[in-house]
Amino acid sequence: MSKYVDRGIIKWSPFDGLAGFNDLFTELRNRLTKMDKPTLLEDRLEELDQKLKTALEHNAYTLFEYFNDGHIRYVEGYILKIDTIHHLVWLYDKQKIAITDILDIHEIQT
């Protein structure tokens, strides 16, 4: 009785017959789903500023919703510092978010 030997990824290679098709498809999807940056009203900006300061003061684990390159992105973490000169929020894992790109802030209960 012979033992079955899996060919791994090789068995799927015929389905990628059009070289570069997946890259082209991904690029097209990204271009078609891009949107304009939402405009926030003054009272919303003040609310976000207060949420940001509160999260920093309480060392809260925080979820940020922000705009980047035509898409809404999400990142979470603890705030290391708020750089008011360069308008950046630095997280402990060395990620940075432009303050002007933040759309919403949520404290996450850990």
ABEGO torsion letter per residue (X at the ends): XBBBBBAEAAAAAAAAABBGAAAAAAAAAAAAABBBBBBBBAAAAAAAAAAAAAAAAAGBBBBBBBBBGGBBBBBBEBBABBBAAAGBBBBAAGBBBBAAABABBBBBBX
